[in-house]
Amino acid sequence: MRRIEIAFVVLWFLCTTTVFAQTSNASLGGTGSDASGAFIPGVEVTARNVGTGIVNTTLTNETGTYQFPSLQPGTYQVTAQLAGFQASTYNNVALGGAQQVRLNFTLQVGDITTKVDVTV
């Protein structure tokens, strides 16, 4: 009887460890900087899943970095924009399960209506 209890505890531990260790979502992060290489805080970064239409938005922090810690796998359009700078877009960004992708944006000074598309 004692062996069955021990086997059950070991089996439960192995199953729960495996379940919590696996994730199917991807993460996306990077930086936003200007043409001189200085990092820019407050840049709005938007990740739009092309297949589902789900949109996630975040801002770069005081060191110019942004992070989407959990995005569903799929193809994304990722855009960075800030007033006084040209918007910049990465198209067809493929995110697989548990993948970590880094996209850095370099924003050029310009009109708010000017847009730059980058194809990956």
HUSULGI-V158633 format. One record per helix or strand of 3 or more residues. SS is the DSSP state (H for helix, E for strand). FROM is the first residue (numbers start at 1). TO is the last residue. If there is no record, write none. Layout:
# HUSULGI-V158633
ss->SS from->FROM to->TO
ss->SS from->FROM to->TO
This chain:
# HUSULGI-V158633
ss->H from->2 to->21
ss->E from->26 to->34
ss->E from->44 to->49
ss->E from->55 to->59
ss->E from->65 to->71
ss->E from->74 to->81
ss->E from->87 to->95
ss->E from->100 to->102
ss->E from->105 to->107
ss->E from->115 to->119
